[in-house]
């Protein structure tokens, strides 16, 4: 199958829609992370045992990641059968609704154990939505992009994700500054209620976007597979395993966003909520600039070297960041937080949309990206819970958490080293059997 050059249209429009939609969707997803670290232990769990309450609250953050592989199976299947656009609209509506409902939930003092049960249910819906969001947006932007700039245009999805995280952090700054009684009664609910506006704006943007020429030509010429999962596992099983391993790099994000925030604001360290939220905000602001730069570099030298810089570098810089927190030195924490998350992690984060997407053919691209990433992300989501346990009863063993995070960076390094280099492969040849058989990592030159 070939896609005429003139048919590869609207790359800027597709990238913009991916950026805005992902920013709005992940605003919803990340305000939960801030609340899980700062608010939910006191609202939904037993305050008489703060350590256990924090552990359970962080576990609910991971629940969404456990739900994501299930969502990926269904949304990946339908995305490769009915198109990328419909899945992008559906995921946005589901995320907005589930997030709004979290803001309406009663507290543990009002309804007892029913409160955390309802919280987990809403979090599962968030996870299902997120499962299809990035894969559909990445597929959309990749298939609209010019062949020589796929890295740059697909990176908009991830810079949108960082934009959503930045927005979530900025919204939580004034909320976190409220008096304790107001914060725990109504203040924390406001960012969740704002998801209604988020969903409406995102819906208006995405419903006007056209389906990709690659998918339309695939459907018209060869038809869509009845069971994309069967084709995926038969022809691309090795690439699915690579994506699962590569997706573990997201553990760096969850440890940075949730566990490090809880650790820094604990009694053991004593940094303020507002100051640590500013670390996240500024790191994400730097990431917004770094992600497209790393992605552009990958269009020149290849996906593999840039991804390796991010994966291996994150193992080192996250150790330094957690050490800085342990010292209680805020300027040092701010500097190393920006370096670790804003600069180094952005190398892997900015290039994986093109790196993973280029492993698959058009007919199974959304399924391959969704299933592979969401299984890896499921492990990354629960990395926060494991980190809380590894840190010990008093939650101060930061070095063990740093080593744990570094260990989770090893599979992404292996995945990149064994993958094919695809940045110069024409879009219509991506994922072809000929390419899979002919291309070997040791034979590929950047």
Buried (B, 14 or more C-beta within 10 A) or exposed (E): BEBEEEEBEBBEBBBBBBBBBBBBBBBBBBBBBBBBBBBBBBBBBBEEEBBEBBBBBBBBBBBBBBBBBBBBBBBBBBBBBBBBBBBBBBBBBBBBBBBBBBBEBEBBEEEEEEBBEBBBBBBBBBBBBBBBBBBBBBBBBBBBBEBEBBBBBBBBBBBBBBBBBBBBBBBBBEBBEBEEEEBBEEBBBBBBBBBBEBBBBBBEBBEEBBBBBBBBBBBEEEEBBEEBBEBBBEBBEEBBBBBBBBBBBBBBBBBBBBBBBBBBBBEBBEBEBEEBBBBBBBBBBBBBEBBBBBBBBBBEEBBBBBBBBBBBBBBBBBBBBBBBBBEEBBEBBBBBBBBBBBBBBBBBBBBBBBBBBBBBBBBBBBBBBBBBBBBBBBBBBBBBBBBBBBBEEEBBBBBBBBBBBBEBBBBBBEBBBBBBBBBEBEBBBBBBEEBBEEBEEEEBEE
